[in-house]
Amino acid sequence: MTHLTVREWGRVGVHGGAGPQPENTYSRSEADALLRAAWRHPLATGQGTNILVHGRNELIAQQVVGVIAAPGCSLEILPKIDNAADDKDETIRARLVSMLDVALGLELGHGPALAMARQKETLLDILIRLFADRLLAESRRGLPRAYQARQEDLLTLRGRLDVVRQFTHHAVRPDRLACRFDSLAPDTPLLRIMKACVSMLRRHARAVETQRRLDELRFLLADVSDVPAGALPWSDVRIDRTNRRWERLLDLARLFLKREWQRTDHHAKGGEGITLLFAMNDLFEAYIATLARRALRDTPMTVRAQSGLRSCLVEEGSGSERFRTRPDILVTRNGETVMLIDTKWKLVGRNPEDGKRGVSQADVYQMMAYARLYDCRDVMLLYPHHAGLGPEALEVGYTIQSGGERLRVASVDLLPGTAAVVQRLTDLTAPSAARRGAGA
């Protein structure tokens, strides 16, 4: 199995000629298989060229991260975060796991992920191990059970007697009693999903210790029915106070089995292996929105993601609204929009002589429209920090012509960790809170 790792926009070689295949390259057939998997993925546009591009004797990754798999090969794509002296794959992989944890609300914990990253585990290996560890811990505490109706022929009466069956099937067997009763058993829709996920992950786990833990889980779930992946009872699962601690495990199982995260999915014909892909723009937005809620948790301000929905234009005559907007993050106070943030997964400010700092003019127009539509005096474009911006985070303000609105362009460093990002967002939102509190 050929497994390689690359960063966004990075390149891996494809060996198409005679002679032995060099290391860190794919064969032509493996490259074609990965391209087919990218083309079949629901995130794909333009025959998968937004995921993977076939160059001359090379594959070029695009702005999607995760793992893409095909028969006999896989490719791990990591975010392009180049603002640290320790720019190793392990560091970036651990940060990606942390972003997924926050954005998807999986509550994985950072310690285990960081420990596995230092062991050079792949993203998929890390997620499988975290799922196995967590499921094993919960299973040892006790499996959730539910009462299920059963019918059995017993020597002594249990529950109620099935009169019809007793006097037909057992008319000449008075020693047998047709019983109907309720039994408390672990064979529930939730555990059927867990068992299906364990069985699937066991086929793809590469680390010996992870395989051992999944084998132990299969033993613990031996009394649970085997259900094909296409017939799993997702709609029958009910999370209540009795099984609340299993909710995040259900989210993880859904990630593996249904490949659901916003528009992220996996086609059944995508090939062998597990494909988990995440659009970096969407992931960055969800990560920042979640941490912005934490930053403003103890304030009167509220954070809303992908909301607003005001339209730019009203058609004359019909009064129909056109060109609806959906800002990434709205910060409101008592129903009033006090700040609007649009996240952009782009590297800006690379050229120190560029007075625009690499900010797209289209993005500026978008923010000006938002300021007008939402009557918001403080709007912001937020980018990931990188080495080209220098050691200090980017933060520059502009006054919008012929108005009192202010556009800020800022960056946030993702590598120091979640707490540092929360503090950075607290600092960025503080001016808006102070101005509104003063009645500005």
SULKARA-V472263 format. One record per helix or strand of 2 or more residues. SS is the DSSP state (H for helix, E for strand). FROM is the first residue (numbers start at 1). LEN is the number of residues. If there is no record, write none. Layout:
BEGIN
{{SS & FROM & LEN} {SS & FROM & LEN}}
END
This chain:
BEGIN
{{E & 2 & 6} {E & 11 & 5} {E & 25 & 3} {H & 28 & 13} {E & 52 & 4} {E & 58 & 4} {E & 64 & 7} {E & 73 & 6} {H & 89 & 16} {H & 110 & 9} {H & 123 & 19} {E & 146 & 9} {E & 160 & 2} {H & 163 & 4} {E & 177 & 9} {H & 189 & 16} {H & 208 & 13} {H & 229 & 3} {H & 234 & 3} {H & 244 & 14} {E & 276 & 4} {H & 280 & 16} {E & 301 & 14} {E & 321 & 13} {E & 336 & 9} {H & 361 & 13} {E & 378 & 7} {H & 387 & 3} {E & 395 & 5} {E & 406 & 7} {H & 418 & 20}}
END
